[in-house]
Every structure is written in C-alpha cells, then in structure tokens.
Amino acid sequence: MQPGSKNDVTAVSLNIANATPGGVHPWQVHRGQCGANGSVFGTNASYRALKIDDDGRGSMTANVSERTPTWGDYSVVVFASAANPETVVACGNLAPPAR
C-alpha cells in the first residue's frame, strides 16, 4: 500500500507465486490482521480478480479511493474463487506504516 497518483487514493499491489496455474482469485485488503474479519479497505469494486499465469504467478494493482493509512492493522486476503468467496486461500498481514 502506498499513496496513489491522486489525493485520497491508495495504490495496493499484490504479487503471488506458487499458485495453481489458470486460477482466478478475488482479493481485497481488510482492516485488521488475518482472521479478524475486518471490513474491506475501500469497496469490493476497487479490486479486480487476480489471474494466475502458466508459471503459477499473478500480479495485480488496485487503486482504492481512500487516503493511505498512517496507522492501524491491515491484511490482504485472497479467496478461492468468485464462486467460493468464503474460502480464504492466502492471507498476509501488512507491516505497519513507517512513522
């Protein structure tokens, strides 16, 4: 997460490796650590699905219409598929912002 190109926009980048080739995974940044079930940072529409290439890698960037946080806990959550959004296949706690 870092400030975006406009005020009140946060750019969020996600890079995945060792995933199943051809997979398509919804993902979001959530408030709180993994497992806390915090609210989505921004809106669901801010995050396009992550597509995994033939090498098991995927990269995606989202521009979220919210000011970049300077404090608090956040995590990135990757879901199994659009048809199975209840199953989390990956979650990572984001490091707190540098002060």
Contacts in CASP RR format, 6 or more apart in sequence:
PFRMAT RR
TARGET T0000
AUTHOR 0000-0000-0000
METHOD contacts of the structure
MODEL  1
MQPGSKNDVTAVSLNIANATPGGVHPWQVHRGQCGANGSVFGTNASYRAL
KIDDDGRGSMTANVSERTPTWGDYSVVVFASAANPETVVACGNLAPPAR
1 10 0 8 1.000
1 11 0 8 1.000
1 12 0 8 1.000
1 29 0 8 1.000
1 68 0 8 1.000
1 69 0 8 1.000
1 74 0 8 1.000
1 94 0 8 1.000
2 10 0 8 1.000
2 11 0 8 1.000
2 68 0 8 1.000
3 9 0 8 1.000
3 10 0 8 1.000
3 11 0 8 1.000
3 68 0 8 1.000
4 10 0 8 1.000
4 11 0 8 1.000
4 63 0 8 1.000
4 68 0 8 1.000
5 11 0 8 1.000
5 63 0 8 1.000
7 67 0 8 1.000
8 65 0 8 1.000
8 66 0 8 1.000
8 67 0 8 1.000
9 63 0 8 1.000
9 64 0 8 1.000
9 65 0 8 1.000
9 66 0 8 1.000
10 41 0 8 1.000
10 63 0 8 1.000
10 64 0 8 1.000
10 66 0 8 1.000
10 67 0 8 1.000
10 68 0 8 1.000
10 69 0 8 1.000
11 61 0 8 1.000
11 62 0 8 1.000
11 63 0 8 1.000
11 64 0 8 1.000
12 29 0 8 1.000
12 41 0 8 1.000
12 47 0 8 1.000
12 61 0 8 1.000
12 62 0 8 1.000
12 63 0 8 1.000
12 64 0 8 1.000
12 76 0 8 1.000
13 59 0 8 1.000
13 60 0 8 1.000
13 61 0 8 1.000
14 27 0 8 1.000
14 50 0 8 1.000
14 58 0 8 1.000
14 59 0 8 1.000
14 60 0 8 1.000
14 61 0 8 1.000
14 62 0 8 1.000
14 76 0 8 1.000
14 78 0 8 1.000
15 57 0 8 1.000
15 58 0 8 1.000
15 59 0 8 1.000
16 25 0 8 1.000
16 50 0 8 1.000
16 52 0 8 1.000
16 56 0 8 1.000
16 57 0 8 1.000
16 58 0 8 1.000
16 59 0 8 1.000
16 78 0 8 1.000
16 90 0 8 1.000
17 56 0 8 1.000
17 57 0 8 1.000
17 58 0 8 1.000
18 56 0 8 1.000
19 25 0 8 1.000
19 52 0 8 1.000
19 56 0 8 1.000
19 57 0 8 1.000
19 58 0 8 1.000
20 52 0 8 1.000
20 56 0 8 1.000
21 52 0 8 1.000
21 53 0 8 1.000
21 54 0 8 1.000
21 55 0 8 1.000
21 56 0 8 1.000
22 51 0 8 1.000
22 52 0 8 1.000
22 53 0 8 1.000
22 54 0 8 1.000
22 56 0 8 1.000
23 51 0 8 1.000
23 52 0 8 1.000
23 81 0 8 1.000
24 49 0 8 1.000
24 50 0 8 1.000
24 51 0 8 1.000
24 52 0 8 1.000
24 81 0 8 1.000
24 82 0 8 1.000
25 49 0 8 1.000
25 50 0 8 1.000
25 52 0 8 1.000
25 78 0 8 1.000
25 79 0 8 1.000
25 80 0 8 1.000
25 81 0 8 1.000
25 89 0 8 1.000
26 47 0 8 1.000
26 49 0 8 1.000
26 50 0 8 1.000
26 78 0 8 1.000
26 79 0 8 1.000
26 81 0 8 1.000
26 82 0 8 1.000
26 85 0 8 1.000
27 47 0 8 1.000
27 49 0 8 1.000
27 50 0 8 1.000
27 60 0 8 1.000
27 76 0 8 1.000
27 77 0 8 1.000
27 78 0 8 1.000
27 79 0 8 1.000
28 40 0 8 1.000
28 41 0 8 1.000
28 44 0 8 1.000
28 47 0 8 1.000
28 76 0 8 1.000
28 77 0 8 1.000
29 40 0 8 1.000
29 41 0 8 1.000
29 42 0 8 1.000
29 47 0 8 1.000
29 62 0 8 1.000
29 64 0 8 1.000
29 74 0 8 1.000
29 75 0 8 1.000
29 76 0 8 1.000
29 77 0 8 1.000
29 94 0 8 1.000
30 36 0 8 1.000
30 37 0 8 1.000
30 38 0 8 1.000
30 39 0 8 1.000
30 40 0 8 1.000
30 41 0 8 1.000
30 74 0 8 1.000
30 75 0 8 1.000
30 76 0 8 1.000
30 77 0 8 1.000
31 38 0 8 1.000
31 39 0 8 1.000
31 40 0 8 1.000
31 41 0 8 1.000
31 72 0 8 1.000
31 73 0 8 1.000
31 74 0 8 1.000
32 38 0 8 1.000
32 72 0 8 1.000
32 73 0 8 1.000
32 74 0 8 1.000
32 75 0 8 1.000
33 73 0 8 1.000
33 75 0 8 1.000
33 93 0 8 1.000
34 75 0 8 1.000
34 77 0 8 1.000
34 91 0 8 1.000
34 92 0 8 1.000
34 93 0 8 1.000
35 75 0 8 1.000
35 91 0 8 1.000
36 73 0 8 1.000
36 75 0 8 1.000
41 64 0 8 1.000
41 66 0 8 1.000
41 69 0 8 1.000
41 74 0 8 1.000
42 64 0 8 1.000
42 65 0 8 1.000
42 66 0 8 1.000
43 64 0 8 1.000
43 65 0 8 1.000
46 62 0 8 1.000
46 63 0 8 1.000
46 64 0 8 1.000
46 65 0 8 1.000
47 60 0 8 1.000
47 62 0 8 1.000
48 60 0 8 1.000
48 62 0 8 1.000
49 60 0 8 1.000
49 82 0 8 1.000
50 58 0 8 1.000
50 59 0 8 1.000
50 60 0 8 1.000
50 78 0 8 1.000
51 58 0 8 1.000
51 60 0 8 1.000
52 58 0 8 1.000
68 97 0 8 1.000
69 97 0 8 1.000
70 97 0 8 1.000
70 99 0 8 1.000
71 96 0 8 1.000
71 97 0 8 1.000
72 96 0 8 1.000
72 97 0 8 1.000
73 93 0 8 1.000
73 94 0 8 1.000
73 96 0 8 1.000
74 93 0 8 1.000
74 94 0 8 1.000
75 91 0 8 1.000
75 92 0 8 1.000
75 93 0 8 1.000
75 94 0 8 1.000
76 91 0 8 1.000
76 92 0 8 1.000
76 94 0 8 1.000
77 88 0 8 1.000
77 90 0 8 1.000
77 91 0 8 1.000
77 92 0 8 1.000
78 88 0 8 1.000
78 89 0 8 1.000
78 90 0 8 1.000
78 91 0 8 1.000
79 85 0 8 1.000
79 86 0 8 1.000
79 87 0 8 1.000
79 88 0 8 1.000
79 89 0 8 1.000
80 87 0 8 1.000
80 88 0 8 1.000
80 89 0 8 1.000
END
